[in-house]
Amino acid sequence: MKMKDLCVEERPREKMLSKGADAMSNAELLAILIGSGTQKENVLEVANRLLAANEDMERPHSRASAA
C-alpha cells in the first residue's frame, strides 16, 4: 500500500502535526526520519522491518546444551 493510499490522518508526518509525537508508534517516528520507502515497500513497512530486525538482534541467542 502506498502512503498516498492511507487516509491523511494516518500518514506519519500529518499525524505528528495533528496529534504530536506521544500519539505515534516507534515505526511511525522512524518512518518520518527515513523519509521515503522503496518501490516494493512504503516507508512504514521499511520502518517496521528495521524495528523487527533490531529486535531479532537484541534477543539473546539460546545455546543448545551438550548432552
N, C-alpha and C positions, 0 to 999 in steps of 0.2 A: 504494500500500500504506500502510495506516495504521500508526502506531508500535505500537499495541497488537497488531498482527498479527506484529510481529517477536518473535523469542524474547527473553526477558528479558535474556539476556547480551549481546545486540546493541543494545539501546537505549542511547543515549548517556549518560544520567545513571547508569544501572546499570553500564555498562561502566566509567565513570570511577571509580565507587566500588569496583568489584571489581578492576580492572586498573591503574588510575592513568592519568594524562594521557599518559605516554610511550607507552602502547599504543594511543592513539587517533589517528585521522586529523584533518587540519585541518577537514574537513567536520563530523566528529563534535563537535569542540571548538566550532566556530562554532554548531552546532545547539543546544548547551547554552546559549550566550549568547543566541541568538534566542528560544528557549523553546517556540515552537509554530509550526506550519505554517499553511497556508491550507486552504480547503475542497478545493482541487484538488491540493495538494502537501503531503506531510508535511514536517516540519522538516528532515530530512536532504536531501530534494530541493531545498528552498529554499536550504539552505547550499551544496550542490553547484552550483546555478545561480549563486549570488552569487560563488562562487570562480571559476567558469568565466568569468563576465562580467569579473571583475577581471583574469584572465589575458589576456583579449582587449584590455583597456585598456592593459596593460603592454607588449604587443608593439609594437615599432617598426613604423610603417606603411611599407610598401615604396612607393617612388616610381617610377613608370614614367619611364624616361629618354626624353627627347625625342630623336627621331632626325632 
